[in-house]
Amino acid sequence: MSPATGLPASSGSPGSSTPFSITGHIQQVYSHVKIENLVAGLSGGVVSTLVLHPLDLVKIRFAVSDGLDLRPKYNSIIHCLRNVWQQEGVRGLYQGVTPNIWGAGASWGLYFFFYNAIKAYTKEGRQSELSATEHLLSAAQAGVLTLTLTNPIWVTKTRLVLQYNADPTRKQYKGMMDALVKIYRHEGIPGLYRGYVPGLFGTSHGALQFMAYEELKRDYNKYKKMPSEAKLNPLEYITMAALSKIFAVATTYPYQVVRARLQDQHNKYNGVLDVVRRTWRNEGAVGFYKGMVPNLIRVTPACCITFVVYENVSRFLMGQK
């Protein structure tokens, strides 16, 4: 097992790590790729995003609430939702939904796509189950690949969500494509990859969640004396997904605050350390957990919807019962 990749190390001499052997590894991973995982993950991500986007908007607005006068002040989740509704109606609550659908659909689709391929490759030729560490490493690698492809979408979503003016003519960005073009034009590639470094730390969130989900499913099926990949009922999937998501959020939430603040167009930071230093100095430890309650209220049901849709769609597409 390679500590750098979490994939089985190639046999042979140290000199065997040639481009040819690396290409061979990539081809082996590719042989385990299943488009059904991409479609199922994308379906779950889109459905959950459409249902719960307003709570994502609330979470981001709370996460960046650092006391600047230009920002609206909210006392609670309900107050924020009511305020946005009164000023902008349903359209305001779904500000930034287009990149969120693209981002969530692509992220969940690609995540399940890469994760299942890497997991199958890691398990190739073995009879034993993967360990918790192997699930963790497979999920982490899938997370890095997914983030690299989708980070520009998340930057545009954050920018659109943080447009506070109710007058459309006074908003900086007219929509997802307008935001992408303007960010690229004025800030270049670095602008589209703002928040990428804390996002890499965030892959630990997905890795911890998938590790917990896999271990809970396996242990539960062992308890029921069923095969480890046996199908569960929707309530059981919901329970496993919710527990794994709560565990991951509680462990890794501060990176989301750091990432949102780096992507925010209303404040300028000189990198991750500057965000951490200023947040700690001005707001203390609680500053790193701003927006966590609306985030939990949003992501827990979102995760449950995504996993239930994924499990059922993937089994349907693969002809499994």
Secondary structure per residue as TSV (DSSP state, phi and psi in degrees):
chain	resnum	aa	ss	phi	psi
A	1	M	-	360.0	122.5
A	2	S	-	-77.8	123.2
A	3	P	T	-64.5	-23.1
A	4	A	T	-77.8	-34.1
A	5	T	T	-116.6	-21.2
A	6	G	S	79.1	3.6
A	7	L	S	-100.0	156.9
A	8	P	-	-57.0	130.7
A	9	A	-	-70.8	148.1
A	10	S	-	-73.5	146.3
A	11	S	-	-81.7	164.9
A	12	G	S	109.8	-168.5
A	13	S	-	-76.1	165.2
A	14	P	G	-55.1	-29.9
A	15	G	G	-75.6	-1.5
A	16	S	G	-78.7	-7.5
A	17	S	-	-79.8	61.0
A	18	T	-	-90.7	166.6
A	19	P	H	-53.3	-34.1
A	20	F	H	-63.3	-45.1
A	21	S	H	-68.9	-35.5
A	22	I	H	-64.4	-43.2
A	23	T	H	-60.8	-38.5
A	24	G	H	-61.5	-42.0
A	25	H	H	-61.1	-45.0
A	26	I	H	-61.5	-42.0
A	27	Q	H	-65.0	-37.4
A	28	Q	H	-65.0	-43.0
A	29	V	H	-61.8	-43.9
A	30	Y	H	-61.0	-31.7
A	31	S	T	-65.2	-18.5
A	32	H	T	-97.7	1.0
A	33	V	-	-68.3	135.1
A	34	K	-	-130.7	120.7
A	35	I	H	-63.8	-24.6
A	36	E	H	-59.7	-36.9
A	37	N	H	-65.4	-37.5
A	38	L	H	-64.8	-47.4
A	39	V	H	-65.0	-43.3
A	40	A	H	-65.8	-43.6
A	41	G	H	-65.8	-41.1
A	42	L	H	-62.1	-42.7
A	43	S	H	-60.0	-46.2
A	44	G	H	-62.8	-42.0
A	45	G	H	-65.3	-41.5
A	46	V	H	-67.6	-45.3
A	47	V	H	-61.6	-48.4
A	48	S	H	-65.8	-35.1
A	49	T	H	-67.7	-43.9
A	50	L	H	-60.2	-37.8
A	51	V	H	-73.8	-38.3
A	52	L	H	-119.1	12.5
A	53	H	H	-56.4	-41.6
A	54	P	H	-54.7	-34.9
A	55	L	H	-71.5	-28.5
A	56	D	H	-68.0	-40.2
A	57	L	H	-59.4	-44.7
A	58	V	H	-61.6	-45.0
A	59	K	H	-57.8	-46.0
A	60	I	H	-67.5	-40.3
A	61	R	H	-65.1	-36.6
A	62	F	H	-70.4	-38.8
A	63	A	H	-60.8	-34.0
A	64	V	T	-97.9	6.2
A	65	S	-	-74.3	84.2
A	66	D	S	-104.1	13.8
A	67	G	S	97.0	-1.3
A	68	L	-	-62.5	139.5
A	69	D	T	-65.3	-26.6
A	70	L	T	-71.5	-14.8
A	71	R	S	-88.4	142.6
A	72	P	-	-64.2	149.0
A	73	K	-	-102.5	128.8
A	74	Y	-	-119.5	138.7
A	75	N	S	-91.7	-23.6
A	76	S	S	-163.5	173.5
A	77	I	H	-59.7	-47.3
A	78	I	H	-63.1	-41.5
A	79	H	H	-61.2	-41.8
A	80	C	H	-64.6	-48.0
A	81	L	H	-61.1	-42.9
A	82	R	H	-65.4	-42.1
A	83	N	H	-61.7	-47.2
A	84	V	H	-64.6	-42.0
A	85	W	H	-60.5	-45.1
A	86	Q	H	-66.6	-36.0
A	87	Q	H	-82.6	-38.4
A	88	E	H	-130.9	-3.4
A	89	G	H	70.0	-159.6
A	90	V	H	-59.9	-37.4
A	91	R	H	-56.3	-40.0
A	92	G	H	-66.8	-39.0
A	93	L	H	-67.5	-23.6
A	94	Y	T	-108.2	23.2
A	95	Q	T	-62.1	127.7
A	96	G	T	83.2	9.8
A	97	V	H	-70.8	-31.6
A	98	T	H	-62.0	-54.0
A	99	P	H	-65.2	-26.4
A	100	N	H	-67.7	-41.3
A	101	I	H	-65.1	-46.9
A	102	W	H	-59.9	-46.1
A	103	G	H	-67.5	-47.5
A	104	A	H	-67.7	-43.4
A	105	G	H	-61.4	-49.2
A	106	A	H	-64.6	-42.7
A	107	S	H	-64.7	-50.3
A	108	W	H	-65.3	-41.1
A	109	G	H	-61.8	-50.1
A	110	L	H	-66.5	-36.4
A	111	Y	H	-62.8	-51.5
A	112	F	H	-64.1	-36.6
A	113	F	H	-60.0	-54.4
A	114	F	H	-69.9	-43.6
A	115	Y	H	-59.6	-48.3
A	116	N	H	-67.1	-35.3
A	117	A	H	-67.0	-45.2
A	118	I	H	-66.1	-41.0
A	119	K	H	-63.3	-44.0
A	120	A	H	-65.3	-39.2
A	121	Y	H	-64.4	-42.4
A	122	T	H	-63.0	-35.0
A	123	K	H	-87.1	-6.0
A	124	E	T	-54.3	127.9
A	125	G	T	77.9	6.9
A	126	R	-	-111.5	147.6
A	127	Q	-	-94.2	-26.1
A	128	S	S	-77.3	156.0
A	129	E	-	-72.0	156.0
A	130	L	-	-70.6	147.0
A	131	S	-	-80.9	169.5
A	132	A	H	-60.2	-38.8
A	133	T	H	-64.4	-39.7
A	134	E	H	-67.9	-38.0
A	135	H	H	-62.1	-41.7
A	136	L	H	-61.7	-47.9
A	137	L	H	-66.8	-39.5
A	138	S	H	-62.4	-43.6
A	139	A	H	-68.0	-37.5
A	140	A	H	-64.5	-43.6
A	141	Q	H	-63.5	-42.3
A	142	A	H	-61.4	-38.1
A	143	G	H	-65.2	-42.9
A	144	V	H	-63.6	-45.2
A	145	L	H	-61.8	-43.9
A	146	T	H	-65.4	-45.9
A	147	L	H	-60.9	-41.1
A	148	T	H	-60.2	-36.3
A	149	L	H	-81.7	-27.1
A	150	T	H	-111.5	-6.7
A	151	N	H	-54.2	-41.8
A	152	P	H	-57.8	-33.8
A	153	I	H	-66.3	-40.9
A	154	W	H	-69.0	-32.8
A	155	V	H	-63.7	-45.9
A	156	T	H	-64.6	-37.4
A	157	K	H	-62.5	-45.3
A	158	T	H	-61.6	-44.1
A	159	R	H	-62.8	-41.5
A	160	L	H	-68.7	-39.8
A	161	V	H	-65.1	-29.4
A	162	L	T	-96.3	25.8
A	163	Q	-	-94.0	109.6
A	164	Y	-	-90.8	-17.6
A	165	N	-	-76.1	132.3
A	166	A	S	-75.2	-20.8
A	167	D	-	-81.7	112.3
A	168	P	G	-57.0	-31.0
A	169	T	G	-72.0	-16.6
A	170	R	G	-103.0	6.6
A	171	K	-	-84.9	144.0
A	172	Q	S	-68.7	-35.8
A	173	Y	-	-122.0	136.3
A	174	K	S	-88.6	-18.7
A	175	G	S	175.5	-172.6
A	176	M	H	-61.8	-50.1
A	177	M	H	-67.5	-37.8
A	178	D	H	-62.1	-41.4
A	179	A	H	-65.3	-45.4
A	180	L	H	-58.0	-46.7
A	181	V	H	-65.1	-46.1
A	182	K	H	-67.1	-40.2
A	183	I	H	-63.6	-44.0
A	184	Y	H	-64.6	-41.6
A	185	R	H	-66.0	-42.1
A	186	H	H	-92.9	-25.5
A	187	E	H	-123.8	-8.3
A	188	G	H	70.9	-166.6
A	189	I	H	-58.4	-40.7
A	190	P	H	-56.4	-34.2
A	191	G	H	-64.7	-38.6
A	192	L	H	-72.6	-17.7
A	193	Y	T	-112.5	24.1
A	194	R	T	-63.3	138.0
A	195	G	T	82.3	4.1
A	196	Y	H	-66.6	-41.0
A	197	V	H	-63.4	-52.0
A	198	P	H	-63.8	-27.0
A	199	G	H	-63.3	-35.0
A	200	L	H	-63.7	-40.5
A	201	F	H	-61.6	-33.3
A	202	G	H	-66.7	-19.3
A	203	T	H	-63.5	-21.9
A	204	S	H	-65.3	-29.0
A	205	H	H	-62.1	-53.2
A	206	G	H	-62.8	-38.6
A	207	A	H	-64.1	-44.7
A	208	L	H	-64.8	-39.3
A	209	Q	H	-64.2	-48.0
A	210	F	H	-67.4	-37.9
A	211	M	H	-60.3	-48.0
A	212	A	H	-63.6	-41.7
A	213	Y	H	-62.2	-46.9
A	214	E	H	-63.8	-43.4
A	215	E	H	-67.6	-40.9
A	216	L	H	-62.6	-44.9
A	217	K	H	-61.7	-46.0
A	218	R	H	-65.3	-46.4
A	219	D	H	-65.6	-36.5
A	220	Y	H	-66.4	-42.5
A	221	N	H	-67.5	-34.6
A	222	K	H	-64.3	-41.4
A	223	Y	H	-60.3	-37.3
A	224	K	T	-85.0	-0.5
A	225	K	T	59.2	44.8
A	226	M	-	-118.1	159.8
A	227	P	-	-57.9	148.9
A	228	S	T	-62.1	-26.9
A	229	E	T	-100.9	16.6
A	230	A	-	-62.2	144.9
A	231	K	-	-70.0	136.8
A	232	L	-	-102.3	167.8
A	233	N	-	-84.3	164.8
A	234	P	H	-54.5	-40.2
A	235	L	H	-63.6	-38.1
A	236	E	H	-67.7	-41.4
A	237	Y	H	-61.7	-42.2
A	238	I	H	-60.9	-43.8
A	239	T	H	-63.4	-46.6
A	240	M	H	-62.8	-43.4
A	241	A	H	-65.7	-42.7
A	242	A	H	-65.1	-46.1
A	243	L	H	-62.8	-42.3
A	244	S	H	-68.2	-37.1
A	245	K	H	-68.8	-43.7
A	246	I	H	-60.8	-41.9
A	247	F	H	-60.7	-45.7
A	248	A	H	-69.3	-41.6
A	249	V	H	-63.6	-47.6
A	250	A	H	-60.3	-30.8
A	251	T	H	-81.3	-34.3
A	252	T	H	-124.1	7.1
A	253	Y	T	-56.5	-40.0
A	254	P	H	-51.8	-32.1
A	255	Y	H	-62.7	-30.9
A	256	Q	H	-67.9	-36.5
A	257	V	H	-64.4	-47.3
A	258	V	H	-59.7	-44.2
A	259	R	H	-65.2	-45.8
A	260	A	H	-61.4	-39.2
A	261	R	H	-70.0	-34.3
A	262	L	H	-66.7	-33.6
A	263	Q	H	-86.0	-12.2
A	264	D	-	-68.3	129.5
A	265	Q	T	-79.4	-8.9
A	266	H	T	-92.0	-6.9
A	267	N	S	-142.2	150.2
A	268	K	-	-117.0	127.4
A	269	Y	-	-123.0	152.1
A	270	N	S	-97.6	43.3
A	271	G	S	110.7	179.8
A	272	V	H	-60.5	-46.7
A	273	L	H	-63.0	-34.9
A	274	D	H	-66.0	-41.3
A	275	V	H	-61.5	-47.7
A	276	V	H	-61.0	-45.8
A	277	R	H	-64.0	-47.8
A	278	R	H	-70.0	-37.4
A	279	T	H	-64.8	-43.6
A	280	W	H	-65.2	-43.0
A	281	R	H	-66.8	-41.6
A	282	N	H	-89.5	-27.5
A	283	E	H	-129.0	-10.6
A	284	G	-	73.2	-168.8
A	285	A	G	-60.1	-33.3
A	286	V	G	-63.2	-25.5
A	287	G	G	-61.4	-29.9
A	288	F	G	-79.1	-6.0
A	289	Y	G	-119.0	14.4
A	290	K	T	-65.1	133.2
A	291	G	T	85.2	2.0
A	292	M	H	-68.4	-36.3
A	293	V	H	-65.2	-52.2
A	294	P	H	-62.0	-30.0
A	295	N	H	-64.9	-46.1
A	296	L	H	-62.7	-41.6
A	297	I	H	-62.8	-33.2
A	298	R	H	-82.6	-52.3
A	299	V	H	-73.1	-28.1
A	300	T	H	-65.9	-53.4
A	301	P	H	-65.6	-33.2
A	302	A	H	-61.5	-43.8
A	303	C	H	-63.4	-42.7
A	304	C	H	-62.0	-45.9
A	305	I	H	-61.2	-46.7
A	306	T	H	-60.0	-47.2
A	307	F	H	-69.8	-38.5
A	308	V	H	-65.5	-45.1
A	309	V	H	-62.8	-45.9
A	310	Y	H	-58.5	-52.1
A	311	E	H	-59.3	-42.3
A	312	N	H	-76.7	-40.5
A	313	V	H	-67.2	-43.0
A	314	S	H	-64.3	-41.3
A	315	R	H	-66.4	-37.7
A	316	F	H	-64.2	-47.1
A	317	L	H	-66.9	-32.1
A	318	M	T	-90.1	0.5
A	319	G	T	72.1	24.5
A	320	Q	-	-93.8	150.7
A	321	K	-	-108.8	360.0
